[in-house]
């Protein structure tokens, strides 16, 4: 069983500031939400871990995104909505 700490975002910005592991995310609300993710603690640069926006279903669907972060997680959010990421600290 996997456990991660929840981090919720509603706008573009830093999600997580250090090394870790993303388990996945839940789109809790959405009105034409777009999302791009980068392995970076403070900017939309570096390695893209989610380069294109998938089709979202709001309302509690968990999307697995097992990816290691070397530097942190930065989200570019377009449209309206909120996303909760589940992240495990690097040991």
Secondary structure, 3 states (H helix, E strand, C coil): CCCCEEEEECCCEEEECCCEEEEEEEEEEEEEEEEEEECCCCCCCCCEEECCCCCCCCCCCEEEEEEEECCCEEEEEEEEEEEEEEEEECC
